[in-house]
Amino acid sequence: MKEQLFRYIEENGETLAVELETELCKRPAVSPESDGEGEFDKCEFLQGWLGAHGVTMLERHDAPDPRAKGGVRPNLIATIPGKDDTPRLWIISHLDVVPPGEASLWQSDPWQVIRKPDGADGGGPRLIGRGVEDNQQGLVSSALAALALVKLGITPAHTVKLLFAADEEVGSAYGILWLLKAMPELFHKEDMILIPDGGDPKGETIEVAEKNLIWARFVTRGLQAHGSRPDQGKNAHLAGADLALRLHYGLSERFDARDSLFEPDYSTFQPTKKEANVPNINTIPGEDVFCMDIRALPRYSNRDILAEIDRIKAEVEAKHGVQISYTTPQLVESRPTPPDTPLVKLLSRTVKEVYGVNTRPIGIGGGTVAAPLRNRDIAAVVWSRMDDTAHQPNEYALLANILGNAKVMALLMVSE
Protein backbone atom coordinates (compact mmCIF):
# COMPACT_ATOMS: atom_id res chain seq x y z
CA MET A 1 0.00 0.00 0.00
CA LYS A 2 2.80 2.40 0.86
CA GLU A 3 4.46 1.76 -2.49
CA GLN A 4 1.18 2.47 -4.32
CA LEU A 5 0.65 5.73 -2.47
CA PHE A 6 4.20 6.90 -3.02
CA ARG A 7 4.12 5.97 -6.70
CA TYR A 8 0.91 7.95 -7.24
CA ILE A 9 2.37 11.02 -5.52
CA GLU A 10 5.65 10.74 -7.42
CA GLU A 11 3.96 10.30 -10.80
CA ASN A 12 1.14 12.83 -10.42
CA GLY A 13 2.04 15.08 -7.53
CA GLU A 14 4.25 17.63 -9.25
CA THR A 15 1.76 18.42 -12.02
CA LEU A 16 -1.13 18.64 -9.56
CA ALA A 17 0.87 20.71 -7.05
CA VAL A 18 1.93 23.29 -9.64
CA GLU A 19 -1.63 23.53 -10.98
CA LEU A 20 -3.22 23.92 -7.56
CA GLU A 21 -0.61 26.35 -6.22
CA THR A 22 -0.95 28.48 -9.36
CA GLU A 23 -4.72 28.67 -9.21
CA LEU A 24 -4.85 29.32 -5.47
CA CYS A 25 -2.21 32.03 -5.66
CA LYS A 26 -4.04 34.00 -8.35
CA ARG A 27 -7.02 34.32 -6.00
CA PRO A 28 -5.73 36.57 -3.17
CA ALA A 29 -7.36 35.63 0.12
CA VAL A 30 -6.44 38.66 2.22
CA SER A 31 -8.59 39.50 5.23
CA PRO A 32 -10.69 42.67 5.42
CA GLU A 33 -8.47 43.84 8.30
CA SER A 34 -5.65 44.00 5.75
CA ASP A 35 -7.87 45.68 3.10
CA GLY A 36 -8.70 42.44 1.32
CA GLU A 37 -11.94 40.72 0.31
CA GLY A 38 -11.46 37.49 2.26
CA GLU A 39 -11.31 33.88 1.12
CA PHE A 40 -14.50 33.51 -0.93
CA ASP A 41 -13.02 33.17 -4.44
CA LYS A 42 -10.22 30.90 -3.24
CA CYS A 43 -12.59 28.60 -1.38
CA GLU A 44 -15.03 28.41 -4.29
CA PHE A 45 -12.21 27.35 -6.60
CA LEU A 46 -10.80 24.80 -4.15
CA GLN A 47 -14.20 23.26 -3.53
CA GLY A 48 -14.73 22.85 -7.27
CA TRP A 49 -11.22 21.52 -7.86
CA LEU A 50 -11.47 18.88 -5.14
CA GLY A 51 -14.88 17.76 -6.38
CA ALA A 52 -13.64 17.48 -9.96
CA HIS A 53 -10.77 15.28 -8.77
CA GLY A 54 -12.99 12.85 -6.88
CA VAL A 55 -13.11 14.26 -3.34
CA THR A 56 -16.88 14.63 -3.23
CA MET A 57 -17.77 14.67 0.49
CA LEU A 58 -17.45 18.42 0.90
CA GLU A 59 -19.23 20.73 3.30
CA ARG A 60 -19.07 24.49 3.81
CA HIS A 61 -19.43 26.35 7.09
CA ASP A 62 -19.47 30.06 6.32
CA ALA A 63 -18.99 32.58 9.09
CA PRO A 64 -21.00 35.77 8.43
CA ASP A 65 -18.83 38.82 7.74
CA PRO A 66 -20.46 41.72 5.83
CA ARG A 67 -17.03 43.23 5.11
CA ALA A 68 -15.97 40.26 2.96
CA LYS A 69 -16.88 39.22 -0.56
CA GLY A 70 -20.09 37.21 -0.47
CA GLY A 71 -20.69 38.44 3.06
CA VAL A 72 -18.99 35.36 4.50
CA ARG A 73 -15.67 33.86 5.56
CA PRO A 74 -15.78 30.29 4.24
CA ASN A 75 -14.52 27.20 6.04
CA LEU A 76 -14.39 24.06 3.88
CA ILE A 77 -14.25 20.45 5.15
CA ALA A 78 -13.43 17.44 2.96
CA THR A 79 -14.14 13.99 4.40
CA ILE A 80 -12.83 10.57 3.42
CA PRO A 81 -14.67 7.90 5.45
CA GLY A 82 -12.39 5.39 7.13
CA LYS A 83 -12.62 1.87 8.46
CA ASP A 84 -12.98 3.37 11.92
CA ASP A 85 -14.46 6.72 12.93
CA THR A 86 -12.67 6.88 16.27
CA PRO A 87 -10.30 8.57 16.39
CA ARG A 88 -10.53 10.73 13.28
CA LEU A 89 -7.47 12.29 11.65
CA TRP A 90 -7.81 15.99 10.88
CA ILE A 91 -5.35 17.99 8.77
CA ILE A 92 -6.03 21.69 9.15
CA SER A 93 -4.60 24.35 6.85
CA HIS A 94 -5.76 27.91 6.35
CA LEU A 95 -7.04 29.65 3.23
CA ASP A 96 -6.06 33.23 4.02
CA VAL A 97 -2.71 34.83 3.27
CA VAL A 98 -0.98 38.05 4.27
CA PRO A 99 -0.55 40.97 1.85
CA PRO A 100 2.62 40.97 -0.30
CA GLY A 101 4.21 43.91 1.53
CA GLU A 102 6.68 46.19 -0.24
CA ALA A 103 6.26 45.52 -3.97
CA SER A 104 9.82 46.57 -4.86
CA LEU A 105 11.22 43.67 -2.82
CA TRP A 106 9.50 41.09 -5.04
CA GLN A 107 11.29 39.77 -8.11
CA SER A 108 7.95 38.80 -9.70
CA ASP A 109 4.22 39.41 -9.39
CA PRO A 110 3.38 37.96 -5.94
CA TRP A 111 -0.01 36.75 -7.19
CA GLN A 112 1.43 34.78 -10.12
CA VAL A 113 3.31 31.58 -9.29
CA ILE A 114 6.80 31.44 -10.77
CA ARG A 115 8.65 28.15 -10.98
CA LYS A 116 12.39 28.36 -10.46
CA PRO A 117 15.00 25.59 -10.81
CA ASP A 118 17.29 24.38 -8.06
CA GLY A 119 18.52 27.23 -5.86
CA ALA A 120 21.92 27.77 -4.28
CA ASP A 121 20.82 25.72 -1.28
CA GLY A 122 20.35 22.63 -3.43
CA GLY A 123 16.74 22.18 -2.34
CA GLY A 124 15.44 21.56 -5.84
CA PRO A 125 12.75 23.33 -7.88
CA ARG A 126 10.62 25.86 -6.05
CA LEU A 127 7.41 27.79 -6.53
CA ILE A 128 7.46 31.51 -5.71
CA GLY A 129 4.42 33.62 -4.82
CA ARG A 130 2.50 34.98 -1.88
CA GLY A 131 0.99 32.15 0.12
CA VAL A 132 2.71 29.27 -1.68
CA GLU A 133 4.24 28.14 1.62
CA ASP A 134 2.00 29.83 4.18
CA ASN A 135 -0.25 27.93 4.11
CA GLN A 136 -0.74 26.54 0.60
CA GLN A 137 2.16 24.11 0.97
CA GLY A 138 0.31 22.29 3.75
CA LEU A 139 -3.03 22.66 1.97
CA VAL A 140 -1.69 21.21 -1.30
CA SER A 141 0.15 18.36 0.45
CA SER A 142 -3.02 17.33 2.27
CA ALA A 143 -5.02 17.49 -0.96
CA LEU A 144 -2.46 15.32 -2.78
CA ALA A 145 -2.52 12.75 0.02
CA ALA A 146 -6.31 12.62 -0.09
CA LEU A 147 -6.33 12.29 -3.89
CA ALA A 148 -3.87 9.38 -3.67
CA LEU A 149 -6.31 7.46 -1.46
CA VAL A 150 -9.34 8.32 -3.58
CA LYS A 151 -7.73 7.55 -6.94
CA LEU A 152 -6.29 4.25 -5.69
CA GLY A 153 -9.52 3.23 -3.96
CA ILE A 154 -7.83 2.91 -0.57
CA THR A 155 -9.98 3.30 2.53
CA PRO A 156 -8.07 5.07 5.33
CA ALA A 157 -7.67 3.37 8.68
CA HIS A 158 -9.55 6.19 10.37
CA THR A 159 -11.88 8.79 8.93
CA VAL A 160 -9.88 11.64 7.43
CA LYS A 161 -11.07 15.23 7.55
CA LEU A 162 -9.29 18.08 5.79
CA LEU A 163 -10.27 21.49 7.12
CA PHE A 164 -9.43 24.54 5.03
CA ALA A 165 -10.05 27.35 7.50
CA ALA A 166 -10.55 31.09 7.16
CA ASP A 167 -9.00 33.98 9.01
CA GLU A 168 -5.92 32.40 10.62
CA GLU A 169 -3.60 35.31 9.86
CA VAL A 170 -5.51 37.86 11.95
CA GLY A 171 -6.77 35.79 14.85
CA SER A 172 -9.18 33.09 13.55
CA ALA A 173 -12.34 34.85 14.75
CA TYR A 174 -14.09 33.73 11.52
CA GLY A 175 -12.20 30.46 11.30
CA ILE A 176 -11.41 27.90 13.97
CA LEU A 177 -12.80 30.02 16.82
CA TRP A 178 -16.10 30.53 14.99
CA LEU A 179 -16.34 26.83 14.19
CA LEU A 180 -15.72 25.82 17.81
CA LYS A 181 -18.42 28.20 18.99
CA ALA A 182 -21.00 27.57 16.26
CA MET A 183 -20.38 23.81 16.02
CA PRO A 184 -19.10 22.56 19.40
CA GLU A 185 -19.70 18.96 18.30
CA LEU A 186 -17.43 19.27 15.25
CA PHE A 187 -14.29 17.98 16.98
CA HIS A 188 -14.11 15.00 19.33
CA LYS A 189 -11.68 14.77 22.23
CA GLU A 190 -10.17 11.57 20.85
CA ASP A 191 -9.44 13.15 17.44
CA MET A 192 -5.88 13.55 16.18
CA ILE A 193 -5.06 16.87 14.53
CA LEU A 194 -2.10 17.73 12.32
CA ILE A 195 -1.56 21.38 11.43
CA PRO A 196 1.04 21.80 8.63
CA ASP A 197 1.60 25.48 9.39
CA GLY A 198 5.12 25.53 10.81
CA GLY A 199 8.28 23.51 10.76
CA ASP A 200 11.90 23.43 9.75
CA PRO A 201 13.98 22.56 6.65
CA LYS A 202 14.64 19.00 7.84
CA GLY A 203 11.21 18.22 9.26
CA GLU A 204 12.68 17.22 12.59
CA THR A 205 10.61 19.40 14.96
CA ILE A 206 7.07 18.65 16.13
CA GLU A 207 5.49 21.65 17.80
CA VAL A 208 3.47 20.59 20.84
CA ALA A 209 3.22 23.85 22.80
CA GLU A 210 2.82 27.56 22.24
CA LYS A 211 3.55 30.50 24.44
CA ASN A 212 0.60 32.44 25.77
CA LEU A 213 -0.13 35.53 23.71
CA ILE A 214 -1.12 39.07 24.66
CA TRP A 215 -1.36 41.88 22.14
CA ALA A 216 -1.93 45.13 24.01
CA ARG A 217 -2.64 48.68 22.76
CA PHE A 218 -1.95 51.42 25.29
CA VAL A 219 -3.49 54.89 25.06
CA THR A 220 -1.94 57.58 27.25
CA ARG A 221 -3.88 60.83 27.70
CA GLY A 222 -2.17 63.90 29.15
CA LEU A 223 -2.39 67.61 28.33
CA GLN A 224 -1.12 69.19 25.11
CA ALA A 225 1.17 72.22 25.45
CA HIS A 226 3.81 74.26 23.64
CA GLY A 227 7.21 72.58 23.48
CA SER A 228 8.76 75.47 25.43
CA ARG A 229 6.27 75.15 28.31
CA PRO A 230 6.24 71.55 29.52
CA ASP A 231 5.18 72.93 32.89
CA GLN A 232 1.79 73.78 31.39
CA GLY A 233 1.21 70.32 29.93
CA LYS A 234 1.37 66.64 30.71
CA ASN A 235 3.56 64.90 28.14
CA ALA A 236 1.67 61.81 27.01
CA HIS A 237 4.57 60.65 24.85
CA LEU A 238 7.02 60.84 27.75
CA ALA A 239 4.63 58.93 30.00
CA GLY A 240 3.99 56.34 27.29
CA ALA A 241 7.72 55.86 26.74
CA ASP A 242 8.22 55.44 30.49
CA LEU A 243 5.43 52.87 30.54
CA ALA A 244 6.90 50.93 27.60
CA LEU A 245 10.30 50.69 29.28
CA ARG A 246 8.86 49.75 32.67
CA LEU A 247 6.69 47.05 31.11
CA HIS A 248 9.53 45.63 29.04
CA TYR A 249 12.04 45.41 31.88
CA GLY A 250 9.63 44.95 34.77
CA LEU A 251 7.67 42.11 33.22
CA SER A 252 10.89 40.44 32.03
CA GLU A 253 12.23 40.47 35.60
CA ARG A 254 8.96 39.39 37.19
CA PHE A 255 8.29 36.49 34.78
CA ASP A 256 11.85 35.28 34.27
CA ALA A 257 11.60 31.47 34.09
CA ARG A 258 13.35 29.48 31.35
CA ASP A 259 12.06 26.46 29.42
CA SER A 260 14.33 24.66 26.97
CA LEU A 261 11.33 23.42 24.97
CA PHE A 262 11.04 26.91 23.50
CA GLU A 263 13.29 29.15 21.42
CA PRO A 264 13.92 31.67 22.81
CA ASP A 265 13.58 29.83 26.10
CA TYR A 266 12.08 32.79 28.01
CA SER A 267 9.00 35.01 27.94
CA THR A 268 9.19 38.09 25.71
CA PHE A 269 7.64 41.50 26.36
CA GLN A 270 8.27 43.71 23.35
CA PRO A 271 7.02 47.25 22.60
CA THR A 272 6.22 47.19 18.88
CA LYS A 273 3.90 49.49 16.96
CA LYS A 274 4.02 53.25 17.64
CA GLU A 275 1.15 55.39 16.35
CA ALA A 276 1.59 59.00 15.26
CA ASN A 277 0.79 61.75 17.74
CA VAL A 278 1.39 65.46 16.99
CA PRO A 279 2.59 66.40 13.48
CA ASN A 280 5.13 69.02 14.58
CA ILE A 281 8.23 68.99 16.78
CA ASN A 282 7.41 71.89 19.07
CA THR A 283 4.16 70.57 20.54
CA ILE A 284 3.98 68.41 23.63
CA PRO A 285 1.47 65.68 22.78
CA GLY A 286 -1.64 65.22 24.86
CA GLU A 287 -2.27 61.72 23.56
CA ASP A 288 0.09 58.89 22.69
CA VAL A 289 -0.44 55.30 21.56
CA PHE A 290 1.90 52.30 21.44
CA CYS A 291 1.45 48.54 21.30
CA MET A 292 3.14 45.52 22.85
CA ASP A 293 3.56 41.93 21.73
CA ILE A 294 3.81 39.58 24.72
CA ARG A 295 4.68 35.87 24.42
CA ALA A 296 4.79 34.22 27.85
CA LEU A 297 5.76 30.70 28.81
CA PRO A 298 2.64 28.59 29.47
CA ARG A 299 3.52 28.29 33.17
CA TYR A 300 2.41 31.92 33.56
CA SER A 301 -1.25 32.88 33.28
CA ASN A 302 -2.34 35.90 31.26
CA ARG A 303 -4.36 36.95 34.31
CA ASP A 304 -1.20 37.33 36.40
CA ILE A 305 0.60 39.22 33.63
CA LEU A 306 -2.33 41.62 33.19
CA ALA A 307 -2.40 42.22 36.95
CA GLU A 308 1.28 43.21 36.85
CA ILE A 309 0.60 45.47 33.85
CA ASP A 310 -2.13 47.20 35.86
CA ARG A 311 0.23 47.71 38.79
CA ILE A 312 2.97 49.24 36.62
CA LYS A 313 0.42 51.35 34.74
CA ALA A 314 -0.85 52.85 38.01
CA GLU A 315 2.72 53.84 38.98
CA VAL A 316 3.23 55.66 35.67
CA GLU A 317 -0.15 57.42 35.92
CA ALA A 318 0.73 58.70 39.39
CA LYS A 319 4.21 59.83 38.37
CA HIS A 320 3.20 61.74 35.24
CA GLY A 321 -0.34 62.82 36.12
CA VAL A 322 -1.82 61.10 33.05
CA GLN A 323 -4.55 58.58 32.36
CA ILE A 324 -3.71 55.31 30.64
CA SER A 325 -6.12 52.76 29.20
CA TYR A 326 -5.45 49.67 27.15
CA THR A 327 -7.18 47.03 25.09
CA THR A 328 -6.07 43.49 24.20
CA PRO A 329 -6.74 42.73 20.49
CA GLN A 330 -5.48 39.21 21.12
CA LEU A 331 -5.48 37.32 24.39
CA VAL A 332 -4.70 33.62 24.02
CA GLU A 333 -3.66 30.90 26.43
CA SER A 334 -2.73 27.42 25.31
CA ARG A 335 -2.27 24.10 27.05
CA PRO A 336 0.49 21.88 25.62
CA THR A 337 -0.05 18.60 23.82
CA PRO A 338 1.80 15.90 25.83
CA PRO A 339 4.95 14.88 23.91
CA ASP A 340 4.14 11.21 24.53
CA THR A 341 0.65 11.38 23.03
CA PRO A 342 -0.10 8.70 20.38
CA LEU A 343 -0.27 11.30 17.58
CA VAL A 344 3.25 12.54 18.32
CA LYS A 345 4.59 8.99 18.35
CA LEU A 346 2.80 8.09 15.11
CA LEU A 347 3.95 11.24 13.34
CA SER A 348 7.51 10.71 14.53
CA ARG A 349 7.57 7.18 13.10
CA THR A 350 6.06 8.33 9.82
CA VAL A 351 8.50 11.21 9.35
CA LYS A 352 11.35 8.82 10.04
CA GLU A 353 10.01 6.43 7.39
CA VAL A 354 9.64 9.13 4.71
CA TYR A 355 12.54 11.47 5.44
CA GLY A 356 14.89 9.37 7.54
CA VAL A 357 15.13 11.98 10.31
CA ASN A 358 14.52 11.73 14.03
CA THR A 359 12.01 14.24 15.37
CA ARG A 360 11.90 16.11 18.67
CA PRO A 361 9.11 18.04 20.40
CA ILE A 362 9.39 21.83 20.64
CA GLY A 363 7.41 24.86 21.73
CA ILE A 364 7.08 28.10 19.76
CA GLY A 365 6.32 31.73 20.43
CA GLY A 366 4.04 32.08 17.42
CA GLY A 367 0.37 31.27 17.40
CA THR A 368 -1.50 28.67 15.33
CA VAL A 369 -4.97 27.18 15.27
CA ALA A 370 -3.66 24.46 17.60
CA ALA A 371 -4.13 26.59 20.73
CA PRO A 372 -7.95 26.63 20.92
CA LEU A 373 -8.05 22.92 20.15
CA ARG A 374 -5.52 22.07 22.84
CA ASN A 375 -7.56 24.09 25.29
CA ARG A 376 -10.34 21.57 24.66
CA ASP A 377 -7.95 18.69 25.43
CA ILE A 378 -7.72 17.63 21.78
CA ALA A 379 -4.29 16.40 20.68
CA ALA A 380 -2.99 18.85 18.09
CA VAL A 381 0.52 19.14 16.69
CA VAL A 382 2.15 21.46 14.18
CA TRP A 383 4.59 19.90 11.73
CA SER A 384 5.99 20.44 8.24
CA ARG A 385 9.20 20.08 6.37
CA MET A 386 9.53 23.64 5.10
CA ASP A 387 12.04 26.43 4.58
CA ASP A 388 9.87 28.86 6.60
CA THR A 389 9.66 31.79 4.18
CA ALA A 390 6.23 32.86 5.45
CA HIS A 391 5.41 36.59 5.15
CA GLN A 392 8.70 37.30 3.37
CA PRO A 393 9.09 38.85 -0.08
CA ASN A 394 9.64 36.16 -2.73
CA GLU A 395 8.03 33.56 -0.48
CA TYR A 396 8.63 30.09 -1.88
CA ALA A 397 7.80 26.43 -1.38
CA LEU A 398 10.06 23.58 -2.46
CA LEU A 399 8.30 21.03 -4.63
CA ALA A 400 10.24 18.30 -2.83
CA ASN A 401 8.66 19.41 0.45
CA ILE A 402 5.15 19.51 -0.99
CA LEU A 403 5.48 15.96 -2.31
CA GLY A 404 7.40 14.57 0.68
CA ASN A 405 4.91 16.01 3.15
CA ALA A 406 2.09 14.52 1.08
CA LYS A 407 3.70 11.11 1.54
CA VAL A 408 3.86 11.65 5.32
CA MET A 409 0.19 12.62 5.38
CA ALA A 410 -0.85 9.70 3.19
CA LEU A 411 0.94 7.25 5.52
CA LEU A 412 -0.74 8.85 8.53
CA MET A 413 -4.09 8.32 6.83
CA VAL A 414 -3.59 4.57 6.39
CA SER A 415 -1.83 3.87 9.68
CA GLU A 416 -3.81 1.71 12.09
Secondary structure, DSSP 8 states (H G I E B T S, - for coil): -HHHHHHHHHHHHHHHHHHHHHHHHTS----GGGT---SHHHHHHHHHHHHHTT---EEEEEEE-TTSGGGEEEEEEEEE--SEEEEEEEEEEE--------GGG-SS-TTS-EEE---TT----EEESTTTTTTHHHHHHHHHHHHHHHHHT---SEEEEEEEES-TTTT-TTTHHHHHHH-TTSS-TT-EEEE-S--BTTS-EEEEEE-EEEEEEEEEE-B-EETT-GGGSB-HHHHHHHHHHHHHHHHHHHS--B-TTBSSSB-EEEEEEE----SSTTEE-SEEEEEEEEEE-TTS-HHHHHHHHHHHHHHHHHHHT-EEEEEEEEEE------TTSHHHHHHHHHHHHHH----EEEEESS--THHHHHTTT-EEEE--B----TTSTT-EEEHHHHHHHHHHHHHHHH--
